[in-house]
Amino acid sequence: MTTEKTINLTESAKQHVVNVLAKDIDGIGLRVGVKTTGCSGYQYVIETAKAVNEEDQIIESDGIKIIINEQSLRYLAGTELDFVREGLNAGFKFNNPNVEESCGCGESFSLKEELET
C-alpha cells in the first residue's frame, strides 16, 4: 500500500541510502520506525528493509522506498531525515516536527500530547 510522501530525505541521506542498498542485495528500501523505549519514551529505529509487511506503508522519495508501519507513520509525518557527519561520527538525524523534547543523551524523545493519545 502506498501513501502520500510524508518523510523527506535530504540529498546527503539519499546518497547514503543508495550506497547502503547497493551493498545489500536483499535490501528493498529503508525501514524507518519508532519504538517505545529510552528515558524520554520513544526511540527511532532505522534499518535496511528486506520485506514489506501487511501493516506497512511505502513512501517513495526519488526512487528510494521508505517502508514504515502505520503506527510509526503517525509519529513521523512531516519528518526530514538527514545524514550528517560530525568529526569521526556519522549517522541519521531526524528533524521531526512532532517531537516535544529530547533527552540529554539524544537517543530518545517525547511526542506532543495530541499524538500520544
N, C-alpha and C positions, 0 to 999 in steps of 0.2 A: 504494500500500500504506500502511495506517495503523498506527501503533504506539501503545503507551501514552504518555501525556503524561510526558515526561522533561525538558522545558525549560519553565521558568515565566517569564512576563513580569510585571514589576511594573506597577502602574497607569500610571506615567509612560512606561514602554516601550510599553505597549498603545496609549496615546494618540498617541505619536509615530508608531508604525507605521500606525495608522489614518489619520493626517494624510498620511503619505508615500504610502500606497496610494491615497488619494483623488485625489492629483495625478498618479498614474501609471496611465493607462488600460490598459496592458499588464500591470501588476503583479497577480499572483495570490496573493502572500504574501511572507513574509520568508525569504530563503535564508540559513542560518547554517552555517558550516563551520570547519574547521581545516586549515591547510596547513603544511608543513614549511618553516621559514624562520627568520630572526631570530637573535639572539645566544643565546637560550635553547632554541631547537629548533622551536617551534610558534608560529603566529600565528592569531588569529581572522579570519575572513572573514565579512562581513555585507553583504547587498545585497538589492534587490528581486528576487524570483523572477518570471521570465517564463514558465517551464515547469517541469514535473515530469519528471525523468529516470527511467529504469528502476530505477536503484540508489537512488533517493531514498525517504525515509520522510516522511510528513506527520504533524505533530503539531498538533492543534487546541487553541488557547488562547483561550477566549472569542470564538470566531468568527474568529480570526486563524490563518491557516495558516502554520506554521513548517515549512519544507522543508529537509531535511538529508540528506546522503548517509550510507549505512550506516557508513562508516569514521569520519566525524566524529561521528556519534551516540555511538559508543563513548567518545569523549573528552569529550563534552559532557553525558552523562547526569547528571541532577541539578542542572544549572546554572540559576541565576536570572539573567535578562537584565534589566538596568535601563537607563534613560535618564536621565543626570544632567547638570545644568548647574552649572558651576563658573566663576564670573566670566563672561568672554566666551566660554568654551569649553563645548561641549555634545557629548555622544556616548554611545554604548552602553558599559555596564560589565558585564563578565561576572563573576559570583560563582560560580566553578566549583570544586566540591569535589575534582576530580581533579587540580588543579594542585599541584605540589610547590613550585615557586618561580617568580617572575617576574624578568625582567631589570630593570636600573636604569631604563631608558627607559620601561618599562611596555608596550612593543609586542609582546613575545614572552614565552613561558613554557615550563617543562618540566613533564612529567607524572610521576605516580607510577610507579615501575618496573613494577608489575604491568600497567599499561595499555600500556606501550611494547613489550612482548614479544608 
